[in-house]
Amino acid sequence: MTPALPKIWCDEDDHTRYAHFADFNAWLDGEEGQAARIDYGVDALPQPSKALFAG
């Protein structure tokens, strides 16, 4: 019997669903999303949409 693989946080927090929101992610990471990035405190991050999605 093969032992079960350990769960990784990607499976548990569902962050793999990030790709389902491509339009929103592009908007938030682009110039038009700057005000929202500032409001949510993620403007200085390299990929603000991923940070906001991950919580």
C-alpha positions in Angstrom: 0.0 0.0 0.0 1.3 3.4 -1.0 1.4 6.0 1.9 -0.8 9.0 1.3 1.0 12.2 0.3 1.0 15.0 2.8 -1.4 17.8 2.1 0.2 21.1 1.2 -1.2 24.5 1.9 -2.0 25.1 -1.8 -4.6 22.3 -1.5 -6.0 23.5 1.8 -6.4 27.2 1.1 -7.6 26.9 -2.5 -5.2 29.5 -3.8 -4.9 27.5 -7.0 -8.2 29.1 -7.9 -6.4 32.4 -8.4 -6.2 31.8 -12.1 -10.0 31.7 -12.4 -10.1 35.5 -11.8 -7.7 36.6 -14.6 -9.7 39.8 -15.6 -9.8 41.0 -12.0 -6.2 40.2 -11.4 -5.1 42.1 -14.5 -7.2 45.1 -13.5 -5.9 45.1 -9.9 -2.3 44.7 -11.0 -2.7 47.4 -13.7 -2.8 51.2 -13.6 -6.6 51.3 -13.1 -6.3 49.2 -9.9 -3.8 51.5 -8.2 -6.4 53.2 -5.9 -7.7 49.8 -4.7 -4.2 48.5 -4.1 -3.4 51.5 -2.0 -6.7 51.2 -0.1 -5.9 47.5 0.7 -2.3 48.1 1.5 -0.9 45.9 -1.2 0.5 48.5 -3.6 4.2 47.9 -2.8 4.0 44.2 -3.4 5.3 42.6 -6.6 2.0 40.8 -7.3 -0.7 42.6 -5.3 -3.6 40.5 -6.8 -2.0 37.3 -5.4 -1.5 38.9 -2.0 -5.1 40.1 -1.9 -6.4 36.7 -3.0 -4.4 34.8 -0.5 -5.6 37.1 2.3 
